[in-house]
């Protein structure tokens, strides 16, 4: 089963709520329907969701729930959504900026003065880097193009020297899944 997320469209942030656990204790009882709106206080009062059984096999849940609680407390006055990644995607707009809270999985693509694109180094975007959305996200798209704010300083990090020195090389850009941005970044205003 795919993970369920709780998302805040106002702040453009999300947190993983779990998989079967969230489905069984939030979606199935109707506390937060999949693809629908959710109220932070309703989730915080869902006692079965917060009650973790004994045993080491539940340690993942013990690590997850404090993050969910913090998210709900931070977004208590906002209308939230519960859903799979496809349900919680929201539009991102050109020039919106986000700061990574942790290393992010990104795709690096190099740009050429030719009908050609090549993957750069497949390394994570470091924590505490600001990304700028390059263009409005396409409705239904899984990812979006962006540039790091420190484009020049990160050039060597993302693109091998042999590409950078090639005559037709023009630059690079990043492609990041929208759910990665929502769960791993904080919007910079």
MARBA-3410 file (N, C-alpha, C, O; in Angstrom, 1 decimal):
189
0.8,-1.2,0.0,0.0,0.0,0.0,0.9,1.2,0.0,1.9,1.3,0.6 ~ 0.4,2.2,-0.7,1.1,3.5,-0.8,0.9,4.3,0.5,-0.1,4.2,1.1 ~ 1.8,5.2,0.8,1.7,6.0,2.0,0.6,7.0,1.8,0.3,7.5,0.7 ~ 0.0,7.4,2.9,-1.0,8.5,3.0,-0.3,9.7,3.6,0.6,9.6,4.5 ~ -0.7,10.9,3.2,-0.1,12.1,3.6,-1.2,13.0,4.1,-2.3,13.0,3.7
-0.8,13.9,5.1,-1.7,15.0,5.5,-1.0,16.2,5.0,0.2,16.5,5.2 ~ -1.8,17.0,4.2,-1.2,18.2,3.5,-2.0,19.4,3.9,-3.2,19.4,4.2 ~ -1.2,20.5,3.9,-1.8,21.9,4.2,-1.6,22.7,2.9,-0.5,23.1,2.6 ~ -2.7,22.9,2.1,-2.6,23.7,0.9,-2.2,25.1,1.1,-1.6,25.7,0.2 ~ -2.5,25.7,2.3,-2.2,27.1,2.5,-0.7,27.2,2.6,-0.1,28.2,2.0
0.0,26.4,3.4,1.4,26.4,3.6,2.2,25.7,2.6,3.5,25.8,2.5 ~ 1.6,24.8,1.8,2.2,24.0,0.8,3.2,23.1,1.5,4.4,23.0,1.1 ~ 2.8,22.4,2.5,3.6,21.4,3.2,2.7,20.1,3.5,1.5,20.2,3.4 ~ 3.4,19.0,3.7,2.8,17.8,4.0,3.6,16.9,4.9,4.8,17.2,5.0 ~ 3.0,15.9,5.5,3.7,15.0,6.3,3.2,13.6,6.0,2.0,13.4,5.8
4.0,12.6,6.0,3.6,11.2,5.8,2.8,10.8,7.1,3.4,10.9,8.2 ~ 1.6,10.2,6.9,0.8,9.8,8.1,0.9,8.3,8.3,0.3,7.8,9.2 ~ 1.6,7.6,7.4,1.7,6.1,7.5,1.0,5.5,6.3,0.5,6.2,5.4 ~ 0.9,4.2,6.3,0.3,3.5,5.2,-1.0,2.8,5.7,-2.0,3.5,5.9 ~ -1.0,1.5,5.9,-2.2,0.8,6.4,-2.7,1.4,7.7,-3.9,1.5,8.0
-1.7,1.8,8.6,-2.1,2.4,9.9,-3.0,3.6,9.7,-4.1,3.7,10.3 ~ -2.6,4.5,8.9,-3.4,5.7,8.7,-4.7,5.4,8.0,-5.7,6.0,8.3 ~ -4.6,4.5,7.1,-5.9,4.1,6.4,-6.9,3.5,7.3,-8.0,3.8,7.3 ~ -6.4,2.6,8.2,-7.3,1.9,9.1,-7.8,2.8,10.2,-9.0,2.7,10.6 ~ -7.0,3.7,10.7,-7.4,4.5,11.9,-7.8,6.0,11.6,-8.3,6.7,12.4
-7.6,6.4,10.3,-8.1,7.8,10.0,-9.1,7.7,8.8,-10.2,8.3,8.9 ~ -8.8,7.0,7.7,-9.6,7.0,6.6,-10.9,6.1,6.8,-12.0,6.6,6.6 ~ -10.7,4.9,7.2,-11.8,3.9,7.3,-12.8,4.4,8.3,-14.0,4.3,8.0 ~ -12.5,4.9,9.5,-13.5,5.4,10.4,-14.1,6.7,10.0,-15.1,7.2,10.6 ~ -13.6,7.3,8.9,-14.2,8.6,8.4,-13.7,9.8,9.1,-14.2,10.9,8.9
-12.6,9.7,9.9,-12.1,10.9,10.6,-11.5,11.8,9.5,-11.6,13.0,9.6 ~ -10.8,11.2,8.5,-10.2,12.0,7.4,-10.3,11.2,6.2,-9.5,10.3,6.0 ~ -11.3,11.4,5.3,-11.5,10.6,4.1,-10.4,10.8,3.1,-9.9,11.9,3.0 ~ -10.0,9.7,2.5,-8.9,9.8,1.5,-9.4,10.8,0.3,-10.5,10.6,-0.2 ~ -8.6,11.8,0.1,-8.9,12.7,-1.0,-9.8,13.9,-0.5,-10.1,14.8,-1.2
-10.1,13.8,0.8,-11.0,14.8,1.3,-10.3,15.7,2.3,-9.2,15.6,2.6 ~ -11.1,16.6,2.9,-10.6,17.5,3.9,-10.5,16.9,5.3,-11.2,15.9,5.6 ~ -9.6,17.4,6.1,-9.4,16.8,7.4,-9.2,18.0,8.4,-8.7,19.0,8.0 ~ -9.6,17.8,9.6,-9.5,18.8,10.6,-8.4,18.3,11.6,-8.5,17.1,12.1 ~ -7.4,19.1,11.9,-6.3,18.7,12.8,-6.8,18.2,14.1,-6.4,17.1,14.6
-7.8,18.9,14.7,-8.3,18.4,16.0,-9.0,17.0,15.9,-8.9,16.3,16.9 ~ -9.6,16.7,14.8,-10.2,15.4,14.7,-9.2,14.3,14.6,-9.4,13.3,15.2 ~ -8.1,14.6,13.9,-7.0,13.6,13.9,-6.3,13.5,15.2,-6.0,12.4,15.7 ~ -6.1,14.6,15.9,-5.5,14.6,17.2,-6.3,13.8,18.2,-5.8,13.2,19.2 ~ -7.7,13.8,18.0,-8.5,13.0,19.0,-8.8,11.6,18.5,-9.5,10.9,19.2
-8.2,11.1,17.5,-8.3,9.8,17.0,-7.4,8.8,17.8,-6.4,8.5,17.4 ~ -7.9,8.5,19.0,-7.1,7.7,20.0,-6.4,6.5,19.4,-5.3,6.2,19.7 ~ -7.2,5.7,18.6,-6.6,4.5,18.0,-5.4,4.8,17.1,-4.5,4.0,17.1 ~ -5.4,5.9,16.4,-4.3,6.2,15.5,-3.0,6.5,16.4,-1.9,6.1,15.9 ~ -3.2,7.1,17.5,-2.0,7.5,18.4,-1.6,6.3,19.3,-0.5,6.5,19.9
-2.3,5.3,19.4,-2.0,4.2,20.4,-1.2,3.2,19.6,-1.7,2.5,18.7 ~ 0.1,3.1,20.0,1.0,2.2,19.3,1.2,0.9,20.1,1.5,1.0,21.3 ~ 1.1,-0.2,19.5,1.3,-1.5,20.3,2.7,-1.6,20.8,3.6,-1.0,20.2 ~ 2.9,-2.5,21.7,4.2,-2.8,22.3,5.0,-3.6,21.2,4.4,-4.2,20.4 ~ 6.3,-3.5,21.3,7.2,-4.3,20.4,8.0,-3.5,19.5,7.6,-2.4,19.1
9.2,-4.0,19.2,10.2,-3.3,18.4,9.7,-3.1,16.9,10.1,-2.2,16.3 ~ 8.8,-4.0,16.5,8.3,-3.9,15.1,7.5,-2.6,14.9,7.2,-2.3,13.7 ~ 7.1,-1.9,16.0,6.4,-0.7,15.9,7.2,0.5,16.1,6.7,1.6,16.2 ~ 8.5,0.4,16.1,9.4,1.6,16.3,9.2,2.6,15.2,9.3,3.8,15.5 ~ 9.0,2.1,14.0,8.8,3.1,12.9,7.6,4.0,13.2,7.6,5.2,12.8
6.6,3.5,13.8,5.4,4.2,14.2,5.7,5.2,15.3,5.2,6.4,15.3 ~ 6.5,4.8,16.2,6.9,5.7,17.3,7.8,6.9,16.8,7.7,8.0,17.4 ~ 8.5,6.7,15.7,9.2,7.8,15.1,8.3,8.7,14.2,8.5,9.9,14.2 ~ 7.3,8.1,13.6,6.5,8.8,12.7,5.5,9.7,13.4,5.3,10.9,13.0 ~ 4.8,9.2,14.4,3.7,9.9,15.1,4.1,11.3,15.7,3.3,12.2,15.6
5.3,11.5,16.3,5.7,12.8,16.8,5.7,13.8,15.6,5.4,15.0,15.8 ~ 6.2,13.4,14.4,6.3,14.3,13.3,4.8,14.7,12.9,4.6,15.9,12.5 ~ 3.9,13.7,12.9,2.5,14.0,12.5,1.9,15.0,13.5,1.3,15.9,13.1 ~ 2.1,14.7,14.8,1.6,15.6,15.8,2.1,17.0,15.7,1.3,17.9,15.8 ~ 3.4,17.2,15.5,3.9,18.5,15.3,3.3,19.2,14.1,3.0,20.4,14.2
3.2,18.5,13.0,2.6,19.1,11.8,1.2,19.5,12.1,0.8,20.6,11.7 ~ 0.4,18.7,12.7,-1.0,19.0,13.0,-1.1,20.2,14.0,-2.0,21.1,13.8 ~ -0.2,20.3,14.9,-0.2,21.4,15.8,0.1,22.7,15.1,-0.4,23.8,15.4 ~ 1.1,22.6,14.2,1.5,23.8,13.4,0.5,24.3,12.5,0.4,25.5,12.1 ~ -0.4,23.4,12.0,-1.4,23.7,11.0,-2.8,23.6,11.5,-3.8,23.4,10.8
-3.0,23.7,12.8,-4.2,23.5,13.5,-5.4,24.3,13.0,-6.5,23.8,12.9 ~ -5.2,25.5,12.6,-6.2,26.4,12.1,-6.5,26.3,10.6,-7.4,27.0,10.1 ~ -5.8,25.4,9.9,-5.9,25.3,8.5,-6.7,24.1,8.1,-6.8,23.1,8.8 ~ -7.3,24.2,6.9,-8.1,23.1,6.3,-7.0,22.2,5.7,-6.3,22.6,4.8 ~ -7.0,20.9,6.1,-6.0,20.0,5.7,-6.6,19.0,4.8,-7.8,18.9,4.6
-5.8,18.2,4.1,-6.2,17.1,3.2,-5.5,15.8,3.6,-4.3,15.9,3.9 ~ -6.2,14.7,3.5,-5.6,13.4,3.7,-5.6,12.7,2.3,-6.7,12.7,1.7 ~ -4.5,12.1,1.9,-4.6,11.4,0.7,-3.3,10.8,0.3,-2.2,11.0,0.9 ~ -3.3,10.0,-0.8,-2.1,9.5,-1.4,-1.4,10.6,-2.0,-2.0,11.7,-2.1 ~ -0.2,10.4,-2.5,0.6,11.5,-3.1,-0.2,12.2,-4.2,-0.1,13.5,-4.3
-1.0,11.5,-5.0,-1.8,12.1,-6.1,-2.9,13.0,-5.5,-3.3,14.0,-6.2 ~ -3.4,12.7,-4.4,-4.5,13.5,-3.8,-4.0,14.8,-3.2,-4.7,15.8,-3.1 ~ -2.8,14.8,-2.7,-2.3,16.0,-1.9,-1.4,16.9,-2.8,-0.9,17.9,-2.3 ~ -1.1,16.5,-4.0,-0.4,17.4,-4.9,-1.2,18.7,-5.0,-2.4,18.7,-5.1 ~ -0.4,19.8,-5.1,-1.1,21.1,-5.2,-0.2,21.9,-6.2,1.0,21.6,-6.4
-0.8,22.9,-6.8,0.0,23.6,-7.8,1.1,24.4,-7.2,1.0,25.0,-6.1 ~ 2.3,24.4,-7.8,3.4,25.2,-7.5,3.6,26.2,-8.6,3.4,25.8,-9.8 ~ 4.0,27.4,-8.2,4.0,28.4,-9.2,5.4,29.0,-9.4,6.3,29.0,-8.5 ~ 5.6,29.4,-10.7,6.9,30.0,-11.0,7.4,31.0,-10.0,6.6,31.9,-9.5 ~ 8.7,30.9,-9.6,9.3,31.8,-8.7,9.0,31.6,-7.2,9.5,32.3,-6.3
8.1,30.6,-6.9,7.9,30.2,-5.5,9.2,29.6,-5.0,9.9,28.9,-5.8 ~ 9.5,29.9,-3.8,10.8,29.4,-3.2,10.5,28.5,-2.0,9.6,28.7,-1.2 ~ 11.4,27.4,-1.9,11.3,26.5,-0.8,12.6,26.2,-0.3,13.6,26.0,-1.0 ~ 12.8,26.1,1.1,14.0,25.7,1.7,14.0,24.2,2.1,13.0,23.8,2.8 ~ 15.0,23.5,1.7,15.0,22.0,2.1,15.3,21.9,3.6,16.2,22.5,4.1
14.4,21.1,4.3,14.6,20.8,5.7,15.6,19.6,5.9,16.1,19.4,7.0 ~ 15.8,18.9,4.9,16.6,17.6,4.9,17.1,17.4,3.5,16.6,18.0,2.5 ~ 18.1,16.5,3.3,18.5,16.2,1.9,17.3,15.7,1.1,16.5,14.9,1.6 ~ 17.1,16.2,-0.1,16.0,15.8,-1.0,16.5,15.0,-2.2,17.5,15.3,-2.8 ~ 15.7,14.0,-2.5,15.9,13.2,-3.8,15.5,14.1,-4.9,14.4,14.6,-5.0
16.4,14.4,-5.8,16.2,15.2,-7.0,16.8,14.5,-8.2,17.6,13.7,-8.2 ~ 16.2,14.9,-9.4,16.8,14.5,-10.6,17.5,15.8,-11.2,17.0,16.9,-11.2 ~ 18.8,15.6,-11.7,19.5,16.7,-12.3,19.6,16.4,-13.8,20.0,15.4,-14.2 ~ 19.1,17.4,-14.5,19.2,17.3,-16.0,20.1,18.4,-16.5,20.0,19.6,-16.1 ~ 20.9,18.1,-17.5,21.8,19.1,-18.1,21.1,19.6,-19.4,20.4,18.9,-20.1
21.4,20.9,-19.6,20.8,21.5,-20.8,21.9,21.8,-21.8,23.0,22.2,-21.5 ~ 21.6,21.5,-23.1,22.6,21.6,-24.2,22.0,22.5,-25.3,20.8,22.6,-25.5 ~ 22.9,23.1,-26.0,22.6,23.8,-27.3,22.4,22.8,-28.4,23.1,22.9,-29.4 ~ 21.6,21.9,-28.2,21.3,20.8,-29.1,20.0,20.1,-28.7,19.6,20.3,-27.5 ~ 19.4,19.3,-29.5,18.2,18.6,-29.1,18.5,17.4,-28.2,18.4,16.2,-28.7
18.9,17.7,-27.0,19.5,16.6,-26.2,19.5,17.1,-24.7,19.7,18.2,-24.4 ~ 19.2,16.1,-23.9,19.2,16.4,-22.4,19.9,15.2,-21.8,19.7,14.0,-22.3 ~ 20.7,15.4,-20.8,21.4,14.3,-20.2,21.3,14.4,-18.7,21.2,15.5,-18.1 ~ 21.3,13.3,-18.0,21.2,13.3,-16.5,22.6,13.7,-16.0,23.6,13.3,-16.5 ~ 22.6,14.6,-15.0,23.8,15.0,-14.3,24.0,14.0,-13.2,23.5,12.9,-13.2
24.8,14.3,-12.2,25.1,13.5,-11.1,23.8,13.3,-10.3,23.0,14.2,-10.1 ~ 23.5,12.1,-9.9,22.3,11.8,-9.1,22.6,11.8,-7.7,22.8,10.8,-7.0 ~ 22.7,13.0,-7.1,23.0,13.3,-5.7,21.9,14.0,-5.1,21.1,14.7,-5.8 ~ 21.7,13.9,-3.8,20.6,14.7,-3.2,20.9,16.1,-3.1,22.0,16.6,-3.0 ~ 19.8,16.9,-3.1,19.9,18.3,-2.8,20.2,18.4,-1.3,19.5,17.9,-0.5
21.3,19.1,-0.9,21.6,19.2,0.5,20.5,19.9,1.3,19.7,20.7,0.8 ~ 20.5,19.6,2.6,19.5,20.3,3.5,19.9,21.8,3.6,21.0,22.2,3.4 ~ 18.9,22.6,3.8,19.0,24.1,4.0,19.3,24.8,2.7,19.8,25.9,2.7 ~ 19.1,24.2,1.6,19.2,24.9,0.3,17.9,25.4,-0.2,16.8,24.8,0.1 ~ 17.8,26.6,-0.8,16.6,27.1,-1.4,16.5,26.8,-2.8,17.4,26.9,-3.6
15.3,26.3,-3.2,15.0,26.0,-4.6,14.0,27.0,-5.1,13.1,27.4,-4.3 ~ 14.0,27.4,-6.4,13.1,28.3,-7.0,12.4,27.5,-8.1,13.0,27.0,-9.0 ~ 11.1,27.5,-8.1,10.3,26.8,-9.1,10.5,27.6,-10.4,10.3,28.8,-10.5 ~ 10.8,26.8,-11.5,11.2,27.4,-12.8,9.9,27.8,-13.6,10.0,28.8,-14.3 ~ 8.8,27.1,-13.4,7.6,27.3,-14.2,6.4,26.8,-13.4,6.6,25.9,-12.6
5.3,27.2,-13.7,4.1,26.7,-13.0,4.0,25.2,-13.2,4.3,24.7,-14.3 ~ 3.7,24.4,-12.2,3.5,23.0,-12.3,2.3,22.7,-13.2,1.3,23.5,-13.3 ~ 2.4,21.6,-14.0,1.3,21.2,-14.9,0.3,20.4,-14.0,0.7,19.6,-13.3 ~ -1.0,20.7,-14.2,-2.0,20.0,-13.4,-1.8,18.5,-13.6,-1.7,18.0,-14.7 ~ -1.8,17.8,-12.5,-1.7,16.3,-12.5,-0.2,15.8,-12.6,0.0,14.6,-12.5
0.7,16.7,-12.7,2.1,16.3,-12.9,2.7,15.8,-11.5,2.2,16.3,-10.5 ~ 3.6,14.9,-11.6,4.2,14.3,-10.4,5.3,15.2,-9.9,5.6,15.2,-8.7 ~ 6.0,15.9,-10.8,7.2,16.7,-10.4,7.1,18.1,-11.1,6.2,18.4,-11.8 ~ 8.2,18.8,-10.7,8.3,20.2,-11.2,9.7,20.5,-11.4,10.6,20.0,-10.7 ~ 10.0,21.4,-12.4,11.4,21.9,-12.6,11.7,23.0,-11.7,10.9,23.9,-11.4
13.0,23.1,-11.3,13.4,24.2,-10.4,14.9,24.4,-10.5,15.6,23.6,-11.1 ~ 15.3,25.5,-9.9,16.8,25.8,-9.9,17.1,26.0,-8.5,16.4,26.6,-7.7 ~ 18.3,25.6,-8.1,18.8,26.0,-6.7,19.1,27.5,-6.7,19.6,28.0,-7.7 ~ 18.8,28.2,-5.6,19.1,29.6,-5.5,20.6,29.8,-5.6,21.0,30.8,-6.2 ~ 21.4,28.9,-5.1,22.8,29.0,-5.2,23.3,28.2,-6.4,24.2,27.3,-6.3
22.7,28.5,-7.6,23.0,27.8,-8.8,24.5,27.6,-9.1,25.0,26.5,-9.3 ~ 25.2,28.7,-9.1,26.6,28.7,-9.5,27.4,27.9,-8.5,28.3,27.1,-8.9 ~ 27.1,28.1,-7.2,27.9,27.4,-6.1,27.7,25.9,-6.2,28.6,25.1,-5.8 ~ 26.5,25.5,-6.6,26.2,24.0,-6.6,26.5,23.4,-8.0,26.2,22.2,-8.2 ~ 26.9,24.2,-9.0,27.1,23.7,-10.3,28.1,22.4,-10.3,27.7,21.4,-10.9
29.2,22.6,-9.7,30.2,21.4,-9.6,29.6,20.2,-8.9,29.9,19.1,-9.2 ~ 28.8,20.5,-7.9,28.1,19.4,-7.1,27.2,18.5,-8.0,27.2,17.3,-7.8 ~ 26.5,19.2,-8.9,25.5,18.5,-9.7,26.0,18.0,-11.0,25.4,17.0,-11.6 ~ 26.9,18.7,-11.6,27.3,18.5,-13.0,28.8,18.1,-13.1,29.6,18.8,-12.6 ~ 29.1,16.9,-13.7,30.5,16.5,-13.9,31.3,17.5,-14.7,30.7,18.2,-15.6
32.6,17.6,-14.4,33.4,18.6,-15.1,33.4,18.4,-16.6,33.5,19.4,-17.4 ~ 33.4,17.1,-17.1,33.5,16.9,-18.5,32.2,17.5,-19.2,32.3,17.8,-20.4 ~ 31.1,17.5,-18.6,29.9,18.2,-19.2,30.0,19.7,-19.2,29.8,20.3,-20.2 ~ 30.5,20.2,-18.0,30.6,21.7,-17.9,31.5,22.3,-18.9,31.4,23.4,-19.4 ~ 32.6,21.5,-19.3,33.6,22.0,-20.3,33.2,21.7,-21.7,33.9,22.1,-22.6
32.1,21.0,-22.0,31.8,20.7,-23.3,31.3,21.9,-24.1,30.6,22.7,-23.5 ~ 31.6,22.0,-25.4,31.2,23.3,-26.1,29.7,23.5,-26.2,29.3,24.7,-26.2 ~ 28.9,22.5,-26.2,27.5,22.8,-26.4,26.7,22.8,-25.0,25.5,23.0,-25.0 ~ 27.4,22.7,-23.9,26.8,22.7,-22.6,26.3,24.0,-22.3,27.0,25.0,-22.4 ~ 25.0,24.1,-21.8,24.4,25.4,-21.4,24.0,25.6,-20.0,23.9,26.7,-19.5
23.9,24.5,-19.2,23.5,24.6,-17.8,22.8,23.4,-17.3,22.9,22.3,-17.9 ~ 22.2,23.5,-16.2,21.5,22.4,-15.6,20.2,22.9,-14.9,20.0,24.1,-14.6 ~ 19.3,22.0,-14.7,18.1,22.2,-13.8,17.8,21.0,-13.1,18.3,19.9,-13.4 ~ 17.0,21.1,-12.1,16.6,20.0,-11.2,15.1,19.7,-11.4,14.3,20.6,-11.8 ~ 14.7,18.5,-11.3,13.4,18.0,-11.3,13.1,17.3,-10.0,13.8,16.4,-9.6
12.1,17.8,-9.3,11.8,17.2,-8.0,10.3,16.8,-7.9,9.5,17.6,-8.4 ~ 10.0,15.7,-7.3,8.7,15.2,-7.2,8.0,16.2,-6.2,8.6,16.7,-5.2 ~ 6.8,16.6,-6.5,6.0,17.6,-5.7,5.9,17.1,-4.3,6.0,17.9,-3.4 ~ 5.7,15.8,-4.1,5.5,15.3,-2.7,6.8,15.5,-1.9,6.8,15.7,-0.7 ~ 8.0,15.4,-2.6,9.3,15.6,-2.0,9.4,17.1,-1.5,9.8,17.3,-0.4
8.9,18.0,-2.3,8.9,19.4,-1.9,8.0,19.6,-0.7,8.3,20.3,0.2 ~ 6.8,19.1,-0.8,5.8,19.3,0.3,6.2,18.7,1.6,5.9,19.2,2.6 ~ 6.9,17.5,1.6,7.3,16.9,2.8,8.7,17.3,3.3,9.0,17.2,4.5 ~ 9.5,17.7,2.4,10.9,17.9,2.7,11.3,19.4,2.7,12.5,19.7,3.0 ~ 10.4,20.3,2.5,10.8,21.7,2.4,9.8,22.6,3.2,8.7,22.2,3.5
10.2,23.8,3.4,9.4,24.8,4.0,9.4,26.0,3.0,10.4,26.4,2.5 ~ 8.2,26.5,2.7,8.1,27.6,1.8,8.7,28.9,2.3,8.6,29.2,3.5 ~ 9.5,29.6,1.5,10.2,30.8,1.9,9.3,31.9,1.3,9.0,32.0,0.1 ~ 8.9,32.8,2.1,8.1,33.9,1.6,8.9,35.2,1.4,8.3,36.2,1.1
END
